[in-house]
Amino acid sequence: MLFWAATFFIIALVAGVLGFSGIAGAAAEIAKIIFLIFVVLLIISLVAGALRGRRPPL
């Protein structure tokens, strides 16, 4: 998921440099949304792992 956020961010940068402001804005918004979803899922995963109390195998 983080890969897709980075991909849309790069698309937004390239579109912004080339002057496509509409596409750049849309790609930047999509990248922000995907990144926020990633962060929320990461926090949920960390909390769930902490509540289980298990350590990952080495």
C-alpha positions in Angstrom: 0.0 0.0 0.0 2.9 2.3 0.7 4.2 1.5 -2.8 0.9 2.9 -4.3 1.1 6.0 -2.2 4.7 6.6 -3.4 3.6 5.9 -7.0 0.8 8.5 -6.9 3.1 11.0 -5.3 5.6 10.6 -8.1 2.8 10.9 -10.6 1.7 14.1 -8.9 5.3 15.5 -9.0 5.8 14.7 -12.7 2.4 16.1 -13.6 3.1 19.3 -11.6 6.4 19.8 -13.3 4.8 19.4 -16.7 2.0 21.8 -15.9 -1.0 19.4 -15.5 -2.3 20.9 -12.3 -5.6 19.1 -12.3 -4.0 15.7 -12.6 -1.2 16.6 -10.1 -3.8 17.7 -7.6 -5.9 14.5 -8.0 -2.8 12.3 -7.8 -1.6 14.1 -4.7 -5.0 13.7 -3.0 -5.1 10.0 -3.8 -1.5 9.6 -2.5 -2.5 11.3 0.8 -5.6 9.1 1.2 -3.7 5.9 0.6 -0.9 7.0 2.9 -3.4 7.7 5.7 -5.0 4.3 5.2 -1.5 2.8 5.5 -0.8 4.6 8.7 -4.1 3.6 10.3 -3.6 0.0 9.4 0.0 0.1 10.7 -1.2 1.5 14.1 -4.0 -1.1 14.3 -1.5 -3.9 13.6 1.0 -2.6 16.2 -1.7 -2.3 18.8 -3.1 -5.8 18.1 0.4 -7.2 18.3 1.0 -5.5 21.6 -2.2 -6.8 23.0 -1.4 -10.3 22.1 1.8 -10.1 24.1 3.6 -12.5 21.9 7.0 -11.9 20.5 7.7 -12.7 16.9 9.9 -15.8 16.3 13.6 -15.0 15.8 
